[in-house]
Amino acid sequence: MDARTKPTLLDDVEAFLKANGLSATRFGVLAAGDTKFVNTLRKGRKVRLATEERVRAWMESQG
């Protein structure tokens, strides 16, 4: 898999939302402490590596 086909954080978050029935706002609060986290990702927000790692770790801890 090359960089063009590697799932992005947003791809993984969207899949998590769908699979777990969470709203974008609730996910943002729980995973990142930010109610607007998902919506700003959808608008192109770039996140620091530490933030991405924290969010991914939270998703993994959920199931």
mmCIF file of the N, C-alpha and C atoms, coordinates in Angstrom:
data_MODEL
# 
_entry.id   MODEL 
# 
loop_
_atom_site.group_PDB 
_atom_site.id 
_atom_site.type_symbol 
_atom_site.label_atom_id 
_atom_site.label_alt_id 
_atom_site.label_comp_id 
_atom_site.label_asym_id 
_atom_site.label_entity_id 
_atom_site.label_seq_id 
_atom_site.pdbx_PDB_ins_code 
_atom_site.Cartn_x 
_atom_site.Cartn_y 
_atom_site.Cartn_z 
_atom_site.occupancy 
_atom_site.B_iso_or_equiv 
_atom_site.pdbx_formal_charge 
_atom_site.auth_seq_id 
_atom_site.auth_comp_id 
_atom_site.auth_asym_id 
_atom_site.auth_atom_id 
_atom_site.pdbx_PDB_model_num 
ATOM 1   N N  . MET A 1 1  ? 0.849   -1.176 0.000  1.00 0.00 ? 1  MET A N  1 
ATOM 2   C CA . MET A 1 1  ? 0.000   0.000  0.000  1.00 0.00 ? 1  MET A CA 1 
ATOM 3   C C  . MET A 1 1  ? 0.895   1.239  0.000  1.00 0.00 ? 1  MET A C  1 
ATOM 4   N N  . ASP A 1 2  ? 0.667   2.134  -0.929 1.00 0.00 ? 2  ASP A N  1 
ATOM 5   C CA . ASP A 1 2  ? 1.487   3.343  -0.968 1.00 0.00 ? 2  ASP A CA 1 
ATOM 6   C C  . ASP A 1 2  ? 0.769   4.500  -0.276 1.00 0.00 ? 2  ASP A C  1 
ATOM 7   N N  . ALA A 1 3  ? 1.429   5.633  -0.218 1.00 0.00 ? 3  ALA A N  1 
ATOM 8   C CA . ALA A 1 3  ? 0.905   6.782  0.525  1.00 0.00 ? 3  ALA A CA 1 
ATOM 9   C C  . ALA A 1 3  ? -0.437  7.264  -0.022 1.00 0.00 ? 3  ALA A C  1 
ATOM 10  N N  . ARG A 1 4  ? -0.677  7.062  -1.305 1.00 0.00 ? 4  ARG A N  1 
ATOM 11  C CA . ARG A 1 4  ? -1.941  7.534  -1.886 1.00 0.00 ? 4  ARG A CA 1 
ATOM 12  C C  . ARG A 1 4  ? -3.124  6.670  -1.480 1.00 0.00 ? 4  ARG A C  1 
ATOM 13  N N  . THR A 1 5  ? -2.886  5.426  -1.106 1.00 0.00 ? 5  THR A N  1 
ATOM 14  C CA . THR A 1 5  ? -3.988  4.538  -0.750 1.00 0.00 ? 5  THR A CA 1 
ATOM 15  C C  . THR A 1 5  ? -4.041  4.217  0.737  1.00 0.00 ? 5  THR A C  1 
ATOM 16  N N  . LYS A 1 6  ? -3.077  4.687  1.493  1.00 0.00 ? 6  LYS A N  1 
ATOM 17  C CA . LYS A 1 6  ? -3.072  4.454  2.938  1.00 0.00 ? 6  LYS A CA 1 
ATOM 18  C C  . LYS A 1 6  ? -4.237  5.210  3.578  1.00 0.00 ? 6  LYS A C  1 
ATOM 19  N N  . PRO A 1 7  ? -5.015  4.524  4.405  1.00 0.00 ? 7  PRO A N  1 
ATOM 20  C CA . PRO A 1 7  ? -6.123  5.227  5.063  1.00 0.00 ? 7  PRO A CA 1 
ATOM 21  C C  . PRO A 1 7  ? -5.617  6.388  5.918  1.00 0.00 ? 7  PRO A C  1 
ATOM 22  N N  . THR A 1 8  ? -6.314  7.482  5.852  1.00 0.00 ? 8  THR A N  1 
ATOM 23  C CA . THR A 1 8  ? -5.952  8.644  6.656  1.00 0.00 ? 8  THR A CA 1 
ATOM 24  C C  . THR A 1 8  ? -6.612  8.535  8.024  1.00 0.00 ? 8  THR A C  1 
ATOM 25  N N  . LEU A 1 9  ? -6.212  9.396  8.923  1.00 0.00 ? 9  LEU A N  1 
ATOM 26  C CA . LEU A 1 9  ? -6.870  9.446  10.223 1.00 0.00 ? 9  LEU A CA 1 
ATOM 27  C C  . LEU A 1 9  ? -8.361  9.692  10.033 1.00 0.00 ? 9  LEU A C  1 
ATOM 28  N N  . LEU A 1 10 ? -8.712  10.599 9.145  1.00 0.00 ? 10 LEU A N  1 
ATOM 29  C CA . LEU A 1 10 ? -10.131 10.879 8.911  1.00 0.00 ? 10 LEU A CA 1 
ATOM 30  C C  . LEU A 1 10 ? -10.865 9.633  8.425  1.00 0.00 ? 10 LEU A C  1 
ATOM 31  N N  . ASP A 1 11 ? -10.267 8.881  7.504  1.00 0.00 ? 11 ASP A N  1 
ATOM 32  C CA . ASP A 1 11 ? -10.893 7.639  7.036  1.00 0.00 ? 11 ASP A CA 1 
ATOM 33  C C  . ASP A 1 11 ? -11.171 6.708  8.207  1.00 0.00 ? 11 ASP A C  1 
ATOM 34  N N  . ASP A 1 12 ? -10.184 6.566  9.071  1.00 0.00 ? 12 ASP A N  1 
ATOM 35  C CA . ASP A 1 12 ? -10.326 5.662  10.209 1.00 0.00 ? 12 ASP A CA 1 
ATOM 36  C C  . ASP A 1 12 ? -11.347 6.177  11.219 1.00 0.00 ? 12 ASP A C  1 
ATOM 37  N N  . VAL A 1 13 ? -11.370 7.473  11.437 1.00 0.00 ? 13 VAL A N  1 
ATOM 38  C CA . VAL A 1 13 ? -12.357 8.060  12.350 1.00 0.00 ? 13 VAL A CA 1 
ATOM 39  C C  . VAL A 1 13 ? -13.764 7.868  11.787 1.00 0.00 ? 13 VAL A C  1 
ATOM 40  N N  . GLU A 1 14 ? -13.954 8.140  10.509 1.00 0.00 ? 14 GLU A N  1 
ATOM 41  C CA . GLU A 1 14 ? -15.280 7.977  9.899  1.00 0.00 ? 14 GLU A CA 1 
ATOM 42  C C  . GLU A 1 14 ? -15.751 6.526  10.023 1.00 0.00 ? 14 GLU A C  1 
ATOM 43  N N  . ALA A 1 15 ? -14.859 5.571  9.782  1.00 0.00 ? 15 ALA A N  1 
ATOM 44  C CA . ALA A 1 15 ? -15.215 4.159  9.916  1.00 0.00 ? 15 ALA A CA 1 
ATOM 45  C C  . ALA A 1 15 ? -15.579 3.831  11.363 1.00 0.00 ? 15 ALA A C  1 
ATOM 46  N N  . PHE A 1 16 ? -14.834 4.391  12.302 1.00 0.00 ? 16 PHE A N  1 
ATOM 47  C CA . PHE A 1 16 ? -15.102 4.166  13.719 1.00 0.00 ? 16 PHE A CA 1 
ATOM 48  C C  . PHE A 1 16 ? -16.470 4.729  14.096 1.00 0.00 ? 16 PHE A C  1 
ATOM 49  N N  . LEU A 1 17 ? -16.775 5.927  13.624 1.00 0.00 ? 17 LEU A N  1 
ATOM 50  C CA . LEU A 1 17 ? -18.075 6.536  13.915 1.00 0.00 ? 17 LEU A CA 1 
ATOM 51  C C  . LEU A 1 17 ? -19.207 5.650  13.418 1.00 0.00 ? 17 LEU A C  1 
ATOM 52  N N  . LYS A 1 18 ? -19.072 5.179  12.202 1.00 0.00 ? 18 LYS A N  1 
ATOM 53  C CA . LYS A 1 18 ? -20.109 4.344  11.601 1.00 0.00 ? 18 LYS A CA 1 
ATOM 54  C C  . LYS A 1 18 ? -20.258 3.026  12.355 1.00 0.00 ? 18 LYS A C  1 
ATOM 55  N N  . ALA A 1 19 ? -19.141 2.402  12.671 1.00 0.00 ? 19 ALA A N  1 
ATOM 56  C CA . ALA A 1 19 ? -19.170 1.097  13.335 1.00 0.00 ? 19 ALA A CA 1 
ATOM 57  C C  . ALA A 1 19 ? -19.695 1.169  14.764 1.00 0.00 ? 19 ALA A C  1 
ATOM 58  N N  . ASN A 1 20 ? -19.493 2.302  15.409 1.00 0.00 ? 20 ASN A N  1 
ATOM 59  C CA . ASN A 1 20 ? -19.836 2.409  16.826 1.00 0.00 ? 20 ASN A CA 1 
ATOM 60  C C  . ASN A 1 20 ? -21.024 3.318  17.129 1.00 0.00 ? 20 ASN A C  1 
ATOM 61  N N  . GLY A 1 21 ? -21.582 3.919  16.104 1.00 0.00 ? 21 GLY A N  1 
ATOM 62  C CA . GLY A 1 21 ? -22.769 4.740  16.286 1.00 0.00 ? 21 GLY A CA 1 
ATOM 63  C C  . GLY A 1 21 ? -22.553 6.003  17.106 1.00 0.00 ? 21 GLY A C  1 
ATOM 64  N N  . LEU A 1 22 ? -21.343 6.523  17.076 1.00 0.00 ? 22 LEU A N  1 
ATOM 65  C CA . LEU A 1 22 ? -21.041 7.756  17.804 1.00 0.00 ? 22 LEU A CA 1 
ATOM 66  C C  . LEU A 1 22 ? -21.245 8.967  16.902 1.00 0.00 ? 22 LEU A C  1 
ATOM 67  N N  . SER A 1 23 ? -21.667 10.051 17.499 1.00 0.00 ? 23 SER A N  1 
ATOM 68  C CA . SER A 1 23 ? -21.712 11.305 16.746 1.00 0.00 ? 23 SER A CA 1 
ATOM 69  C C  . SER A 1 23 ? -20.298 11.868 16.657 1.00 0.00 ? 23 SER A C  1 
ATOM 70  N N  . ALA A 1 24 ? -20.085 12.724 15.698 1.00 0.00 ? 24 ALA A N  1 
ATOM 71  C CA . ALA A 1 24 ? -18.775 13.362 15.540 1.00 0.00 ? 24 ALA A CA 1 
ATOM 72  C C  . ALA A 1 24 ? -18.412 14.171 16.778 1.00 0.00 ? 24 ALA A C  1 
ATOM 73  N N  . THR A 1 25 ? -19.394 14.842 17.349 1.00 0.00 ? 25 THR A N  1 
ATOM 74  C CA . THR A 1 25 ? -19.131 15.664 18.535 1.00 0.00 ? 25 THR A CA 1 
ATOM 75  C C  . THR A 1 25 ? -18.727 14.799 19.719 1.00 0.00 ? 25 THR A C  1 
ATOM 76  N N  . ARG A 1 26 ? -19.464 13.729 19.966 1.00 0.00 ? 26 ARG A N  1 
ATOM 77  C CA . ARG A 1 26 ? -19.151 12.844 21.101 1.00 0.00 ? 26 ARG A CA 1 
ATOM 78  C C  . ARG A 1 26 ? -17.778 12.215 20.924 1.00 0.00 ? 26 ARG A C  1 
ATOM 79  N N  . PHE A 1 27 ? -17.469 11.774 19.716 1.00 0.00 ? 27 PHE A N  1 
ATOM 80  C CA . PHE A 1 27 ? -16.153 11.207 19.451 1.00 0.00 ? 27 PHE A CA 1 
ATOM 81  C C  . PHE A 1 27 ? -15.074 12.225 19.768 1.00 0.00 ? 27 PHE A C  1 
ATOM 82  N N  . GLY A 1 28 ? -15.247 13.433 19.293 1.00 0.00 ? 28 GLY A N  1 
ATOM 83  C CA . GLY A 1 28 ? -14.253 14.474 19.524 1.00 0.00 ? 28 GLY A CA 1 
ATOM 84  C C  . GLY A 1 28 ? -13.992 14.714 20.995 1.00 0.00 ? 28 GLY A C  1 
ATOM 85  N N  . VAL A 1 29 ? -15.054 14.742 21.783 1.00 0.00 ? 29 VAL A N  1 
ATOM 86  C CA . VAL A 1 29 ? -14.910 14.947 23.228 1.00 0.00 ? 29 VAL A CA 1 
ATOM 87  C C  . VAL A 1 29 ? -14.152 13.786 23.858 1.00 0.00 ? 29 VAL A C  1 
ATOM 88  N N  . LEU A 1 30 ? -14.555 12.567 23.532 1.00 0.00 ? 30 LEU A N  1 
ATOM 89  C CA . LEU A 1 30 ? -13.959 11.392 24.162 1.00 0.00 ? 30 LEU A CA 1 
ATOM 90  C C  . LEU A 1 30 ? -12.527 11.132 23.710 1.00 0.00 ? 30 LEU A C  1 
ATOM 91  N N  . ALA A 1 31 ? -12.272 11.284 22.418 1.00 0.00 ? 31 ALA A N  1 
ATOM 92  C CA . ALA A 1 31 ? -10.962 10.910 21.874 1.00 0.00 ? 31 ALA A CA 1 
ATOM 93  C C  . ALA A 1 31 ? -9.943  12.033 21.904 1.00 0.00 ? 31 ALA A C  1 
ATOM 94  N N  . ALA A 1 32 ? -10.410 13.264 21.794 1.00 0.00 ? 32 ALA A N  1 
ATOM 95  C CA . ALA A 1 32 ? -9.466  14.378 21.651 1.00 0.00 ? 32 ALA A CA 1 
ATOM 96  C C  . ALA A 1 32 ? -9.739  15.551 22.583 1.00 0.00 ? 32 ALA A C  1 
ATOM 97  N N  . GLY A 1 33 ? -10.827 15.485 23.328 1.00 0.00 ? 33 GLY A N  1 
ATOM 98  C CA . GLY A 1 33 ? -11.158 16.603 24.201 1.00 0.00 ? 33 GLY A CA 1 
ATOM 99  C C  . GLY A 1 33 ? -11.547 17.856 23.441 1.00 0.00 ? 33 GLY A C  1 
ATOM 100 N N  . ASP A 1 34 ? -12.117 17.670 22.250 1.00 0.00 ? 34 ASP A N  1 
ATOM 101 C CA . ASP A 1 34 ? -12.432 18.797 21.364 1.00 0.00 ? 34 ASP A CA 1 
ATOM 102 C C  . ASP A 1 34 ? -13.735 18.504 20.629 1.00 0.00 ? 34 ASP A C  1 
ATOM 103 N N  . THR A 1 35 ? -14.778 19.256 20.926 1.00 0.00 ? 35 THR A N  1 
ATOM 104 C CA . THR A 1 35 ? -16.078 19.006 20.297 1.00 0.00 ? 35 THR A CA 1 
ATOM 105 C C  . THR A 1 35 ? -16.049 19.167 18.782 1.00 0.00 ? 35 THR A C  1 
ATOM 106 N N  . LYS A 1 36 ? -15.132 19.948 18.267 1.00 0.00 ? 36 LYS A N  1 
ATOM 107 C CA . LYS A 1 36 ? -15.072 20.223 16.827 1.00 0.00 ? 36 LYS A CA 1 
ATOM 108 C C  . LYS A 1 36 ? -13.998 19.404 16.100 1.00 0.00 ? 36 LYS A C  1 
ATOM 109 N N  . PHE A 1 37 ? -13.384 18.459 16.792 1.00 0.00 ? 37 PHE A N  1 
ATOM 110 C CA . PHE A 1 37 ? -12.260 17.709 16.229 1.00 0.00 ? 37 PHE A CA 1 
ATOM 111 C C  . PHE A 1 37 ? -12.593 17.071 14.876 1.00 0.00 ? 37 PHE A C  1 
ATOM 112 N N  . VAL A 1 38 ? -13.661 16.296 14.810 1.00 0.00 ? 38 VAL A N  1 
ATOM 113 C CA . VAL A 1 38 ? -13.998 15.592 13.567 1.00 0.00 ? 38 VAL A CA 1 
ATOM 114 C C  . VAL A 1 38 ? -14.393 16.580 12.476 1.00 0.00 ? 38 VAL A C  1 
ATOM 115 N N  . ASN A 1 39 ? -15.194 17.559 12.812 1.00 0.00 ? 39 ASN A N  1 
ATOM 116 C CA . ASN A 1 39 ? -15.615 18.524 11.787 1.00 0.00 ? 39 ASN A CA 1 
ATOM 117 C C  . ASN A 1 39 ? -14.436 19.296 11.209 1.00 0.00 ? 39 ASN A C  1 
ATOM 118 N N  . THR A 1 40 ? -13.461 19.627 12.035 1.00 0.00 ? 40 THR A N  1 
ATOM 119 C CA . THR A 1 40 ? -12.297 20.327 11.490 1.00 0.00 ? 40 THR A CA 1 
ATOM 120 C C  . THR A 1 40 ? -11.409 19.378 10.691 1.00 0.00 ? 40 THR A C  1 
ATOM 121 N N  . LEU A 1 41 ? -11.360 18.099 11.066 1.00 0.00 ? 41 LEU A N  1 
ATOM 122 C CA . LEU A 1 41 ? -10.650 17.119 10.225 1.00 0.00 ? 41 LEU A CA 1 
ATOM 123 C C  . LEU A 1 41 ? -11.304 17.055 8.847  1.00 0.00 ? 41 LEU A C  1 
ATOM 124 N N  . ARG A 1 42 ? -12.614 17.029 8.842  1.00 0.00 ? 42 ARG A N  1 
ATOM 125 C CA . ARG A 1 42 ? -13.360 16.972 7.578  1.00 0.00 ? 42 ARG A CA 1 
ATOM 126 C C  . ARG A 1 42 ? -13.087 18.187 6.698  1.00 0.00 ? 42 ARG A C  1 
ATOM 127 N N  . LYS A 1 43 ? -12.747 19.291 7.309  1.00 0.00 ? 43 LYS A N  1 
ATOM 128 C CA . LYS A 1 43 ? -12.443 20.525 6.566  1.00 0.00 ? 43 LYS A CA 1 
ATOM 129 C C  . LYS A 1 43 ? -10.967 20.643 6.205  1.00 0.00 ? 43 LYS A C  1 
ATOM 130 N N  . GLY A 1 44 ? -10.191 19.596 6.492  1.00 0.00 ? 44 GLY A N  1 
ATOM 131 C CA . GLY A 1 44 ? -8.797  19.599 6.082  1.00 0.00 ? 44 GLY A CA 1 
ATOM 132 C C  . GLY A 1 44 ? -7.781  19.853 7.171  1.00 0.00 ? 44 GLY A C  1 
ATOM 133 N N  . ARG A 1 45 ? -8.229  19.911 8.407  1.00 0.00 ? 45 ARG A N  1 
ATOM 134 C CA . ARG A 1 45 ? -7.304  20.147 9.521  1.00 0.00 ? 45 ARG A CA 1 
ATOM 135 C C  . ARG A 1 45 ? -6.202  19.095 9.538  1.00 0.00 ? 45 ARG A C  1 
ATOM 136 N N  . LYS A 1 46 ? -5.003  19.550 9.751  1.00 0.00 ? 46 LYS A N  1 
ATOM 137 C CA . LYS A 1 46 ? -3.862  18.661 9.957  1.00 0.00 ? 46 LYS A CA 1 
ATOM 138 C C  . LYS A 1 46 ? -3.621  18.583 11.456 1.00 0.00 ? 46 LYS A C  1 
ATOM 139 N N  . VAL A 1 47 ? -3.296  17.406 11.934 1.00 0.00 ? 47 VAL A N  1 
ATOM 140 C CA . VAL A 1 47 ? -3.036  17.247 13.365 1.00 0.00 ? 47 VAL A CA 1 
ATOM 141 C C  . VAL A 1 47 ? -1.594  16.823 13.588 1.00 0.00 ? 47 VAL A C  1 
ATOM 142 N N  . ARG A 1 48 ? -1.102  17.155 14.769 1.00 0.00 ? 48 ARG A N  1 
ATOM 143 C CA . ARG A 1 48 ? 0.253   16.734 15.120 1.00 0.00 ? 48 ARG A CA 1 
ATOM 144 C C  . ARG A 1 48 ? 0.281   15.224 15.284 1.00 0.00 ? 48 ARG A C  1 
ATOM 145 N N  . LEU A 1 49 ? 1.460   14.656 15.105 1.00 0.00 ? 49 LEU A N  1 
ATOM 146 C CA . LEU A 1 49 ? 1.621   13.216 15.250 1.00 0.00 ? 49 LEU A CA 1 
ATOM 147 C C  . LEU A 1 49 ? 1.169   12.760 16.632 1.00 0.00 ? 49 LEU A C  1 
ATOM 148 N N  . ALA A 1 50 ? 1.503   13.503 17.658 1.00 0.00 ? 50 ALA A N  1 
ATOM 149 C CA . ALA A 1 50 ? 1.108   13.123 19.021 1.00 0.00 ? 50 ALA A CA 1 
ATOM 150 C C  . ALA A 1 50 ? -0.413  13.067 19.164 1.00 0.00 ? 50 ALA A C  1 
ATOM 151 N N  . THR A 1 51 ? -1.115  13.988 18.522 1.00 0.00 ? 51 THR A N  1 
ATOM 152 C CA . THR A 1 51 ? -2.576  13.991 18.576 1.00 0.00 ? 51 THR A CA 1 
ATOM 153 C C  . THR A 1 51 ? -3.126  12.790 17.836 1.00 0.00 ? 51 THR A C  1 
ATOM 154 N N  . GLU A 1 52 ? -2.591  12.519 16.664 1.00 0.00 ? 52 GLU A N  1 
ATOM 155 C CA . GLU A 1 52 ? -3.045  11.356 15.899 1.00 0.00 ? 52 GLU A CA 1 
ATOM 156 C C  . GLU A 1 52 ? -2.814  10.073 16.687 1.00 0.00 ? 52 GLU A C  1 
ATOM 157 N N  . GLU A 1 53 ? -1.654  9.947  17.293 1.00 0.00 ? 53 GLU A N  1 
ATOM 158 C CA . GLU A 1 53 ? -1.354  8.747  18.076 1.00 0.00 ? 53 GLU A CA 1 
ATOM 159 C C  . GLU A 1 53 ? -2.317  8.602  19.250 1.00 0.00 ? 53 GLU A C  1 
ATOM 160 N N  . ARG A 1 54 ? -2.630  9.701  19.925 1.00 0.00 ? 54 ARG A N  1 
ATOM 161 C CA . ARG A 1 54 ? -3.551  9.665  21.063 1.00 0.00 ? 54 ARG A CA 1 
ATOM 162 C C  . ARG A 1 54 ? -4.954  9.250  20.613 1.00 0.00 ? 54 ARG A C  1 
ATOM 163 N N  . VAL A 1 55 ? -5.415  9.797  19.495 1.00 0.00 ? 55 VAL A N  1 
ATOM 164 C CA . VAL A 1 55 ? -6.745  9.469  18.985 1.00 0.00 ? 55 VAL A CA 1 
ATOM 165 C C  . VAL A 1 55 ? -6.797  8.012  18.542 1.00 0.00 ? 55 VAL A C  1 
ATOM 166 N N  . ARG A 1 56 ? -5.780  7.565  17.829 1.00 0.00 ? 56 ARG A N  1 
ATOM 167 C CA . ARG A 1 56 ? -5.752  6.163  17.393 1.00 0.00 ? 56 ARG A CA 1 
ATOM 168 C C  . ARG A 1 56 ? -5.693  5.213  18.592 1.00 0.00 ? 56 ARG A C  1 
ATOM 169 N N  . ALA A 1 57 ? -4.915  5.558  19.598 1.00 0.00 ? 57 ALA A N  1 
ATOM 170 C CA . ALA A 1 57 ? -4.825  4.723  20.801 1.00 0.00 ? 57 ALA A CA 1 
ATOM 171 C C  . ALA A 1 57 ? -6.184  4.649  21.496 1.00 0.00 ? 57 ALA A C  1 
ATOM 172 N N  . TRP A 1 58 ? -6.890  5.771  21.548 1.00 0.00 ? 58 TRP A N  1 
ATOM 173 C CA . TRP A 1 58 ? -8.218  5.771  22.161 1.00 0.00 ? 58 TRP A CA 1 
ATOM 174 C C  . TRP A 1 58 ? -9.156  4.858  21.379 1.00 0.00 ? 58 TRP A C  1 
ATOM 175 N N  . MET A 1 59 ? -9.139  4.955  20.040 1.00 0.00 ? 59 MET A N  1 
ATOM 176 C CA . MET A 1 59 ? -10.012 4.094  19.234 1.00 0.00 ? 59 MET A CA 1 
ATOM 177 C C  . MET A 1 59 ? -9.692  2.624  19.485 1.00 0.00 ? 59 MET A C  1 
ATOM 178 N N  . GLU A 1 60 ? -8.417  2.283  19.527 1.00 0.00 ? 60 GLU A N  1 
ATOM 179 C CA . GLU A 1 60 ? -8.024  0.894  19.772 1.00 0.00 ? 60 GLU A CA 1 
ATOM 180 C C  . GLU A 1 60 ? -8.479  0.422  21.149 1.00 0.00 ? 60 GLU A C  1 
ATOM 181 N N  . SER A 1 61 ? -8.455  1.295  22.122 1.00 0.00 ? 61 SER A N  1 
ATOM 182 C CA . SER A 1 61 ? -8.847  0.915  23.484 1.00 0.00 ? 61 SER A CA 1 
ATOM 183 C C  . SER A 1 61 ? -10.347 0.650  23.611 1.00 0.00 ? 61 SER A C  1 
ATOM 184 N N  . GLN A 1 62 ? -11.104 1.055  22.613 1.00 0.00 ? 62 GLN A N  1 
ATOM 185 C CA . GLN A 1 62 ? -12.558 0.911  22.663 1.00 0.00 ? 62 GLN A CA 1 
ATOM 186 C C  . GLN A 1 62 ? -13.072 -0.411 22.116 1.00 0.00 ? 62 GLN A C  1 
ATOM 187 N N  . GLY A 1 63 ? -12.170 -1.240 21.645 1.00 0.00 ? 63 GLY A N  1 
ATOM 188 C CA . GLY A 1 63 ? -12.746 -2.475 21.186 1.00 0.00 ? 63 GLY A CA 1 
ATOM 189 C C  . GLY A 1 63 ? -11.899 -3.325 20.379 1.00 0.00 ? 63 GLY A C  1 
# 
